[in-house]
């Protein structure tokens, strides 16, 4: 595989792990509003940081 593709796959897997773990505890999910009709969760931020 191309080296850049390897990096992208690893990043996607790390973010997927963050999201999967959070999906096991949805009642603790905190949703914030960035702008009108634009929402973000702490999980979104953590997944982005993992990437």
Beta strands, then each sheet from edge to edge (+ up, - down):
strand 1: 31-35
strand 2: 38-41
sheet 1: 1+ 2-
end
